[in-house]
Amino acid sequence: MLPAGDLKEFVGDFIRNALAAAELGRWEVLGQTVREWKATAAVYADSALLKELTKPVTDDHGPVPPHADIGE
């Protein structure tokens, strides 16, 4: 179950994307919204996973490599 604030955000996203999907005739947009929010709800349902994903990141994984253009 989503917390109240996230539930409100989901409803807003769903409505915006349903309107956009209807206008474009591309319903996969709405399907993607539902899949993403289901994943968010699954994280909230698993307290250990929620704790792991919301703790501060303290590790330094080194410098970010420079961007390489595709095809080089």
C-alpha positions as CSV (number, residue, x, y, z in Angstrom):
1,M,0.0,0.0,0.0
2,L,1.2,3.4,-0.9
3,P,1.5,6.2,1.8
4,A,-1.1,8.9,1.5
5,G,1.2,11.4,-0.2
6,D,2.3,8.9,-2.8
7,L,-1.2,7.7,-3.4
8,K,-2.2,11.2,-4.2
9,E,0.8,11.5,-6.5
10,F,-0.2,8.2,-8.2
11,V,-3.7,9.4,-8.8
12,G,-2.4,12.6,-10.4
13,D,0.1,10.7,-12.6
14,F,-2.6,8.2,-13.6
15,I,-5.1,10.9,-14.6
16,R,-2.5,13.0,-16.6
17,N,-1.2,9.9,-18.4
18,A,-4.7,8.5,-19.1
19,L,-5.6,11.8,-20.7
20,A,-2.3,11.8,-22.7
21,A,-2.8,8.2,-23.7
22,A,-6.4,8.8,-24.9
23,E,-5.3,11.8,-26.9
24,L,-2.4,10.0,-28.5
25,G,-4.2,6.6,-28.8
26,R,-1.1,5.1,-27.1
27,W,-2.2,3.1,-24.1
28,E,1.2,1.7,-23.3
29,V,1.9,5.1,-21.6
30,L,-0.7,4.3,-19.0
31,G,0.5,0.7,-18.7
32,Q,4.0,2.0,-17.9
33,T,2.6,4.3,-15.3
34,V,0.8,1.5,-13.5
35,R,3.9,-0.8,-13.7
36,E,6.1,1.9,-12.2
37,W,3.7,2.6,-9.3
38,K,3.2,-1.1,-8.6
39,A,6.9,-1.4,-8.2
40,T,6.9,1.5,-5.8
41,A,4.1,-0.1,-3.8
42,A,6.0,-3.4,-3.7
43,V,9.0,-1.5,-2.1
44,Y,6.7,0.0,0.6
45,A,5.2,-3.5,1.3
46,D,8.7,-4.9,2.0
47,S,10.0,-3.2,5.1
48,A,13.6,-4.6,4.7
49,L,13.7,-3.4,1.1
50,L,12.3,0.0,2.0
51,K,14.9,0.4,4.7
52,E,17.7,-0.6,2.3
53,L,16.6,1.7,-0.5
54,T,16.0,4.7,1.6
55,K,19.2,4.7,3.7
56,P,21.8,7.3,2.8
57,V,24.5,6.3,0.2
58,T,27.8,6.6,1.9
59,D,30.1,4.6,-0.4
60,D,32.4,6.4,-2.9
61,H,32.4,4.4,-6.1
62,G,35.1,6.6,-7.7
63,P,34.9,9.1,-10.5
64,V,32.3,8.8,-13.2
65,P,33.9,7.8,-16.5
66,P,33.7,10.4,-19.4
67,H,30.7,10.0,-21.7
68,A,31.4,8.1,-24.9
69,D,29.3,8.7,-27.9
70,I,27.5,5.7,-29.3
71,G,29.3,4.2,-32.3
72,E,32.8,5.3,-31.3
